[in-house]
Amino acid sequence: MSRRSYAHRPWSDELLVLFILSQLYQMDHRGEGPCTVHHITTLPGMPYQRDERVRRLVEMLESQGLVNKVGDHPYVHYSISDAGRRWWEEHRSVLWLFQGMR
């Protein structure tokens, strides 16, 4: 299935949030730095989404303290926060159930 064909598939905000947290956690674990919203939308496995939707979800995660905002407009980058890392490590053992839904 091509990346563009994902555009017509309905992806819930909840599944996208889990994907975003997973990717930010993995990037942090590999020692990679913070990334932009556009970078998140182009990660392997990410269903095709508009930057605006991903930005809204990342900002929601930031408001909950799970993601850190680094920099300021127009060079805003995001990384997983300590609270987000702890949340992911605590819950990832049951989150594999959602992988089949992707």
N, C-alpha and C positions, 0 to 999 in steps of 0.2 A: 504494500500500500504506500503510495507516495505521500510525502509530507503535506502536499496541498490537499489531498483527499480528506485529511483530518479536519479541514476547515468547516465541513458540513456536518460533522459529527458533534452531537451535544456533549460537552464536557462540563460537569458540574464544577462550581467554584471549590467545593470541598476536595474533589480529586486533584484539581490544579494546585490547591494549597499544599496538599500532601506531596505532590511532585516537586513543587518549589522548595519546600522544607528539606526534602530528601536530597535534592541537588545542592542546595546551599550547605547542608551538613557534609556531604561527600567532598565538596570543594574545600571546605574548611579542614576536613580530615586529611586531605592531600596537601595542605599548606598553600593552597591558592588564595589569592587576595579577594577582596570584595569585587562584585561584578555589577554591571548596569542591567536595567530591565531588559534592554534589547539583547544582551548576552543571554539572559535567562530564557528569553523566547526562542533562541536559536540553539539551545542545548540539545544534544542527541536524545531522542525519545520524547521530547516535549511536543505535545500536539500543537498544531499551528494555531496560534492565538495572536490577537492584536496586542501591541505593546501597552495600549491603554488599559486593557483588561488585566494584564499581568501587573502593571503598575498599581492598579487599585487593590489587587490582592496582596501585593508586597507591602503596600502602605498600611493595609489592615493588619498584617502580621507585625509590622513595626509598632502600630498603636497598641498591640497586645504584648509587646516586649519580646517577641520571638525572633525579631530581625533587627539588626542595627543599620541605620542610615549613615553613610559616610560621605562627606562632601556636601556640596550645595549645587543647586541648579546652575548650569546645565550638566554638571559632572557628578551626578548623584550615583553612588554605588551602594550596594547592599551586601550584608554578610549575616550569617546566622549569629544570634546573640548567645551568651552563656545560658540564658533561660531556654532559648530555642534548642540549644544543644542538649541540655538536660531533658527537656520534654521529648525530643526525638529519641534519645537513648532509652528513656523509660517506656515509650510506647511502640517503638519500632518492631518489637517481637510480635505484636498482633496486627501491625499495619500491612504485613505481607498479604493479608486477605484482600486488600484493595488492588494488588498488582494484577490480578485476573480481570479486573474491571477496565483496565487501561486498554 
